[in-house]
């Protein structure tokens, strides 16, 4: 397709938040600038295209992200996300758009400006991107707990799936990995780098049987709350979450446990940074108080409630290592982003097997 020829049409997504502008264009990875400029000519026709400045963000490991603006003060910044290669295999893009719209309508997410063939454009959220040090500060992690509780309290709209996505997502990853065994690189990974495919599949099945006995509520979850997906506005005293491509209905304890795993970082994973039991319990007490308030319940939180949720979160945190370990193997095969996905997968699987027996033996109060 000629990236200079653009047709615009609107389509109605199945949400209560209204229609989403669709721009019929592909932004080519090899010529990002011209594709982004073509998008902005339609999305912001009042912008003088010769004044448009681009800032390439390099922290992401799923997609390419470009910030676009015209004035040095960056009063209005539009983020253009170009989907990573083959991510459509394991990311439901229509669900991502639906989640964006729902969360924005509840003041929990940025505004989605438009979609295009291989990406989206959305509002830039001003503030400080969290790192593995900021996320440990009590003032900040309590704000994170409160924001997650608010999102978990959003009631699904008509047509939004209310069945947790966890086990279906893992099944999809396993199927994609199994189909990838024809690639000699992938089959070699399972012989030399990571546990065998059969071991991983059997571990997931065993976890499913055990965790299915835990009555963790099904709620709207972010499902990918790494530090870089949290923006802290110190002046206004709040945090906002960004990047909803994995958002969807899931288990409450999974979303929290997954976030705790991310305290270890992504680029240089260090599980010595996993949050202490004291930090986790304080985080969970804050979360429960807000969650109760949002659901019109008595906000008093007991030690028993914190202890129960703590055990649930520890157990569900285990399965998140398989979510992201398998995801990383798929990325290692397909992604063009400069990141050592295989090393990341190894670190996730290793920590799972290190903590498995200790955590599965934990008893509920």
MODA-V215784 format. One record per pair of residues at least 4 apart in sequence whose ideal C-beta (glycine too) atoms are under 8 Angstrom apart, sorted by the first residue. I is the first residue (numbers start at 1). J is the second residue. Records with the same first field share a line. If there is no record, write none. Layout:
I = J ; J
This chain:
1 = 5 ; 25 ; 26
3 = 25 ; 26 ; 27 ; 28 ; 31 ; 34 ; 35 ; 38
4 = 34 ; 38
6 = 23 ; 24 ; 25 ; 38 ; 39 ; 41 ; 42
7 = 23 ; 24
8 = 21 ; 22 ; 23 ; 24 ; 42
9 = 22 ; 24
10 = 19 ; 20 ; 21 ; 22
11 = 19 ; 20 ; 22
12 = 18 ; 19 ; 20
13 = 17 ; 19 ; 20 ; 94 ; 97 ; 98 ; 101
14 = 98 ; 159
15 = 98 ; 101 ; 102 ; 157 ; 159 ; 160
16 = 102 ; 105 ; 157 ; 158
17 = 101 ; 102 ; 104 ; 105
18 = 101
20 = 97 ; 101 ; 112 ; 114 ; 115
21 = 43 ; 113 ; 114 ; 115
22 = 114 ; 115 ; 116
23 = 39 ; 42 ; 43 ; 114 ; 115 ; 116
24 = 116 ; 117
25 = 35 ; 38 ; 39 ; 116 ; 117
26 = 35 ; 116 ; 117 ; 118
27 = 32 ; 35 ; 36 ; 39 ; 80 ; 82 ; 116 ; 118 ; 119
28 = 32 ; 34 ; 35
29 = 64 ; 82 ; 85 ; 336
31 = 35
32 = 36 ; 54 ; 56 ; 64 ; 66 ; 82
33 = 37 ; 54
34 = 38
35 = 39 ; 82
36 = 40 ; 54 ; 66 ; 68 ; 80
37 = 41 ; 49 ; 52
38 = 42
39 = 43 ; 80 ; 114 ; 116 ; 121
40 = 44 ; 47 ; 49 ; 52 ; 68 ; 78
41 = 45 ; 47 ; 49
43 = 78 ; 113 ; 114 ; 121
44 = 78
47 = 51 ; 52 ; 70
48 = 52 ; 70
51 = 70
52 = 68 ; 69 ; 70
53 = 68 ; 69 ; 70
54 = 66 ; 67 ; 68
55 = 66 ; 67 ; 68 ; 69
56 = 64 ; 65 ; 66 ; 67
57 = 65 ; 66 ; 67
59 = 129 ; 228
60 = 64 ; 65 ; 228 ; 243 ; 337
61 = 266 ; 331 ; 335 ; 337 ; 339 ; 341
62 = 84 ; 87 ; 91 ; 245 ; 331 ; 335 ; 337
63 = 81 ; 82 ; 83 ; 84 ; 87 ; 119 ; 245
64 = 81 ; 82 ; 84 ; 337
65 = 79 ; 80 ; 81 ; 82
66 = 79 ; 80 ; 81 ; 82
67 = 77 ; 78 ; 79 ; 80 ; 124
68 = 77 ; 78 ; 79 ; 80
69 = 74 ; 75 ; 76 ; 77 ; 78
70 = 76
71 = 75 ; 76
77 = 124
78 = 113 ; 121 ; 122 ; 123 ; 124
79 = 110 ; 121 ; 122 ; 123 ; 124
80 = 119 ; 120 ; 121
81 = 119 ; 120 ; 121 ; 122
82 = 118 ; 119
83 = 87 ; 88 ; 91 ; 93 ; 118 ; 119
84 = 331 ; 334 ; 335 ; 336 ; 337
85 = 334 ; 335 ; 336
86 = 330 ; 334 ; 335
87 = 91 ; 245 ; 334
88 = 93
89 = 176 ; 330 ; 334
90 = 169 ; 172 ; 173 ; 176 ; 327 ; 330
91 = 96 ; 245 ; 246
92 = 96 ; 248
93 = 97 ; 115 ; 245
94 = 98
95 = 99 ; 161 ; 247 ; 248
96 = 100 ; 120 ; 244 ; 245 ; 247
97 = 101 ; 112 ; 115 ; 120
98 = 102 ; 160
99 = 103 ; 220 ; 244 ; 247 ; 248
100 = 104 ; 109 ; 110 ; 112 ; 120 ; 122 ; 244
101 = 105 ; 112
102 = 106 ; 154 ; 157 ; 160 ; 220
103 = 108 ; 109 ; 151 ; 154 ; 241 ; 244 ; 247
104 = 108 ; 109 ; 110 ; 111 ; 112
106 = 150 ; 151 ; 154
108 = 147 ; 150 ; 151 ; 154 ; 240 ; 241
109 = 240 ; 241 ; 242 ; 244
110 = 122 ; 123 ; 124 ; 125 ; 240 ; 242
111 = 122 ; 123
112 = 120 ; 121 ; 122 ; 123
113 = 120 ; 121 ; 122 ; 123
114 = 120 ; 121
115 = 119 ; 120 ; 121
116 = 120 ; 121
125 = 231 ; 240 ; 242
126 = 231 ; 233
127 = 231 ; 232 ; 233 ; 234 ; 239 ; 240
128 = 134 ; 231 ; 232 ; 233 ; 234
129 = 227 ; 228 ; 230 ; 231 ; 232
130 = 134 ; 135 ; 140 ; 144 ; 227 ; 228 ; 230 ; 231 ; 232 ; 239
131 = 135 ; 227 ; 228
132 = 136 ; 227 ; 263 ; 264 ; 265 ; 270 ; 273
133 = 137
134 = 140 ; 227 ; 232
135 = 140 ; 141 ; 144 ; 227 ; 230 ; 262 ; 263
136 = 140 ; 141 ; 263 ; 273 ; 275 ; 279
137 = 141
138 = 142 ; 282
139 = 143
140 = 144 ; 232 ; 239
141 = 145 ; 279 ; 282 ; 283
142 = 146 ; 282 ; 283 ; 286
143 = 147 ; 232 ; 237 ; 238 ; 239
144 = 148 ; 225 ; 230 ; 239 ; 259 ; 283
145 = 149 ; 283 ; 284 ; 286 ; 287 ; 290
146 = 150 ; 286 ; 287 ; 290
147 = 151 ; 238 ; 239 ; 240 ; 241
148 = 152 ; 222 ; 225 ; 241 ; 255 ; 256 ; 259 ; 287
149 = 153 ; 287 ; 288 ; 290 ; 291 ; 294
150 = 154 ; 290 ; 294
151 = 219 ; 220 ; 221 ; 222 ; 241
152 = 217 ; 219 ; 220 ; 221 ; 252 ; 255 ; 291
153 = 219 ; 291 ; 294 ; 295
154 = 220
156 = 160 ; 161 ; 162 ; 220 ; 249
160 = 220 ; 249
161 = 165 ; 248 ; 249
162 = 218 ; 249
163 = 168 ; 218 ; 249
164 = 218 ; 249 ; 250 ; 251 ; 254
165 = 169 ; 223 ; 248 ; 249 ; 250
166 = 170 ; 250 ; 251 ; 254 ; 319 ; 323
167 = 171 ; 208
168 = 172
169 = 173 ; 323
170 = 174 ; 204 ; 319 ; 322 ; 323 ; 326
171 = 175
172 = 176
173 = 177 ; 323 ; 326 ; 327 ; 330
174 = 178 ; 197 ; 200 ; 201 ; 204 ; 326
175 = 179
176 = 180 ; 330
177 = 181 ; 186 ; 197 ; 326 ; 329 ; 330
178 = 197
180 = 186 ; 329 ; 330 ; 333
181 = 186 ; 187 ; 190 ; 197
182 = 186
183 = 187 ; 333
184 = 188
185 = 189 ; 333
186 = 190 ; 329 ; 333
187 = 191
188 = 192 ; 193
189 = 193 ; 194 ; 329 ; 332 ; 342
190 = 194 ; 195 ; 196 ; 197
191 = 196
193 = 342 ; 345 ; 346
194 = 200 ; 325 ; 329 ; 345 ; 346 ; 349
195 = 199 ; 200 ; 203 ; 349 ; 353
196 = 200
197 = 201
198 = 202
199 = 203
200 = 204 ; 322 ; 325 ; 326 ; 349
201 = 205
202 = 206
203 = 207 ; 322 ; 352 ; 356
204 = 208 ; 319 ; 322
205 = 209
206 = 210
207 = 211 ; 318 ; 319 ; 322
208 = 212
209 = 213
210 = 214 ; 315 ; 360
211 = 216 ; 251 ; 315 ; 316 ; 319
214 = 253 ; 312 ; 315 ; 316
216 = 251 ; 252 ; 253 ; 254 ; 312 ; 316
217 = 251 ; 252
218 = 249 ; 250 ; 251 ; 252
219 = 249 ; 250 ; 251 ; 252 ; 255
220 = 247 ; 248 ; 249
221 = 247 ; 248 ; 249 ; 250 ; 251 ; 252 ; 254 ; 255
222 = 229 ; 241 ; 244 ; 246 ; 247 ; 255
223 = 246 ; 247 ; 248 ; 250 ; 254 ; 255 ; 258
224 = 229 ; 243 ; 245 ; 246 ; 247 ; 258
225 = 229 ; 230 ; 241 ; 255 ; 258 ; 259 ; 262
226 = 262 ; 266
227 = 262 ; 263 ; 265 ; 266
228 = 266
229 = 241 ; 242 ; 243
230 = 239 ; 240 ; 241 ; 242
231 = 239 ; 240 ; 241 ; 242
232 = 238 ; 239
233 = 237 ; 238 ; 239 ; 240
250 = 254 ; 255
251 = 255 ; 316
252 = 256 ; 312
253 = 257 ; 309 ; 312 ; 313 ; 315 ; 316
254 = 258 ; 316 ; 319 ; 320
255 = 259
256 = 260 ; 283 ; 284 ; 287 ; 309 ; 313 ; 316
257 = 261 ; 313 ; 314 ; 315 ; 316 ; 317 ; 318 ; 320
258 = 262 ; 316 ; 317 ; 320 ; 323
259 = 263
260 = 274 ; 275 ; 280 ; 313 ; 317
261 = 274 ; 317 ; 320 ; 321 ; 324
262 = 266
263 = 273 ; 274 ; 275
264 = 269 ; 270 ; 271 ; 272 ; 273 ; 274 ; 351
265 = 269 ; 270 ; 273
266 = 344
267 = 339
269 = 344 ; 347 ; 348
271 = 347 ; 351
275 = 279 ; 280 ; 283
276 = 280
277 = 281 ; 310
278 = 282
279 = 283
280 = 284 ; 310 ; 313
281 = 285 ; 306 ; 310
282 = 286
283 = 287
284 = 288 ; 306 ; 309 ; 310 ; 313
285 = 289 ; 301 ; 306
286 = 290
287 = 291 ; 309
288 = 292 ; 301 ; 305 ; 306 ; 309
289 = 293 ; 299 ; 301
290 = 294
291 = 295
292 = 297 ; 298 ; 299 ; 300 ; 301
293 = 297 ; 299
301 = 305 ; 306
302 = 306
303 = 307
304 = 308 ; 365
305 = 309
306 = 310
307 = 311 ; 365
308 = 312 ; 364 ; 365
309 = 313
310 = 314
311 = 315 ; 362 ; 363 ; 364 ; 365
312 = 316
313 = 317
314 = 318 ; 359 ; 362
315 = 359 ; 360 ; 362
316 = 320
317 = 321 ; 359
318 = 352 ; 355 ; 356 ; 359 ; 360
319 = 323
320 = 324
321 = 325 ; 348 ; 349 ; 351 ; 352
322 = 326 ; 348 ; 349 ; 352
323 = 327
324 = 328 ; 344 ; 345 ; 348
325 = 329 ; 345 ; 348 ; 349 ; 352
326 = 330 ; 345
327 = 331
328 = 332 ; 341 ; 342 ; 344 ; 345 ; 348
329 = 333 ; 341 ; 342 ; 345
330 = 334
331 = 335 ; 337 ; 339 ; 341
332 = 341 ; 342 ; 345
335 = 339 ; 341
339 = 344
340 = 344
341 = 345
342 = 346
343 = 347
344 = 348
345 = 349
346 = 350
347 = 351
348 = 352
349 = 353
350 = 354
351 = 355
352 = 356
355 = 359
356 = 360
357 = 361
358 = 362
